[in-house]
Each structure stands twice: as structure tokens, then as C-alpha cells.
Amino acid sequence: MTDDGPPQDDTGAERKMRFLFALRSHGVTDTRVLNAMERIDRGTFVRGVFSDRAYEDMPLPISCGQTISQPSVVALMTQALDVTSRDKVLEVGTGSGYQAAILSLLCRRVYTVDRHRRLVREAQEIFRNLGLVNITAFAADGSFGLLEQAPFDRILVTAAAEDPPGPLLAQLKIGGIMVLPVGQSDAVQSLIKVTRLQSGYDYEELRPVRFVPLVEGLGTE
């Protein structure tokens, strides 16, 4: 008899299966979103002491005092955005770059902005390494959107404002969708879906969430 040691229960395939099961258990049913989440390895975007927790369904700290959202929230926001392959998407809050990478597999082009230059540089490096050529990242004040590329088919905001910022609403096409967290504190926030109509805007509340606040101006790094 030989002792082969403890069973290996954390193979890549099993880890991926658990990851996708967690997404489905939170209500993610869109096949395109699930495929994109499977293709983009979250571990690529989590560095340092938290890298061994990259596949858990939890937010994790990244540089500049920001966070990478938990995978189920990324997937649910992406699903609510209802992205098509023809869409031009604006993401406000690049962060680690994880959400933009997911979106890049689903749409024609992603423009992503962040107030922290360091985060933009680090995300750009990852995008290059992954060959994601349809993402353009800028260091900019995302609360004002990206007027030179407007209007957008879809807008996704990964930081919470008290109300949907007026410039972002104005840069949304008729028929376009914006998904963002809103709330007056970091403890009470709701994820909402805004659809621009010919006659105004339709608002749908999706679920409670917790995001870092949307801050005006550029960061110091």
C-alpha cells in the first residue's frame, strides 16, 4: 500500500466550477455573462497578501484605498447592463480593471476612467498582457463622464453617488442603460438601473450593495 498524500480538492477545474456555482446561486443566469466571468481570471487582478482569496465571492482591497468588487456583484451589474456586441460602454471607476475586462468580451468598445493614475496604469498593463485591445483607459474625473466619446449605449458606475450624476445621464443614448450604486452613505446604498427614454428616465431598484463613494477630482497618485 502506498500513501499518495491528501486528496487534491482545489484543482483549477473544481475552483472554476465552485466560482460559477456561486454566481448562479446569486441569480446570474445570462450565459454570455457567465462565459465572460469564466474566461477572465480574477486572480490576475488581485495582488499581494489577498491573492489567495481571489476566487472567493467577496470584495478585496486594492491600491489607492479602493476595492475590487465581489464577483457576484460584478456579474449581476453586468447582467443588468444587458450589453450587446455592438455597444460602446463607459465605465466610471476602473479600479483593478476586472469589470472592464469582463465588459470587453461582451461589447464593441469599453472606455474606462478612474481618478487614480496608478490604478489606470496598472489596469492598462493587465489589459495589454491579456490582449484586450478594445479597452481604452483614462485618468479622469469620472463624475463628469467622457464627453468627447459620448453618447454611450451603456454606462456602468462602480462607485456610489447620492444621485445619478447629471453629466452621465446626459451622455446616455436614448434607449441606453446605466447601472450604478446610489446612496447617501457607505452603509445604505442601492444598485439601480436607469433606462433613458424619449420622454425621460426610468429607474429600477435592483438590490442593496456597498461601494466606495464617487469622489470628484483626480487623486494624488
Secondary structure as GFF3:
##gff-version 3
##sequence-region A 1 221
A	DSSP	alpha_helix	12	25	.	.	.	ID=ss1
A	DSSP	alpha_helix	31	39	.	.	.	ID=ss2
A	DSSP	three_ten_helix	42	45	.	.	.	ID=ss3
A	DSSP	three_ten_helix	48	53	.	.	.	ID=ss4
A	DSSP	beta_strand	60	61	.	.	.	ID=ss5
A	DSSP	three_ten_helix	63	65	.	.	.	ID=ss6
A	DSSP	beta_strand	67	68	.	.	.	ID=ss7
A	DSSP	alpha_helix	71	81	.	.	.	ID=ss8
A	DSSP	beta_strand	88	92	.	.	.	ID=ss9
A	DSSP	alpha_helix	98	104	.	.	.	ID=ss10
A	DSSP	beta_strand	109	114	.	.	.	ID=ss11
A	DSSP	alpha_helix	117	130	.	.	.	ID=ss12
A	DSSP	beta_strand	135	139	.	.	.	ID=ss13
A	DSSP	three_ten_helix	142	144	.	.	.	ID=ss14
A	DSSP	three_ten_helix	147	149	.	.	.	ID=ss15
A	DSSP	beta_strand	152	157	.	.	.	ID=ss16
A	DSSP	alpha_helix	166	170	.	.	.	ID=ss17
A	DSSP	beta_strand	172	182	.	.	.	ID=ss18
A	DSSP	beta_strand	189	197	.	.	.	ID=ss19
A	DSSP	beta_strand	200	209	.	.	.	ID=ss20
###
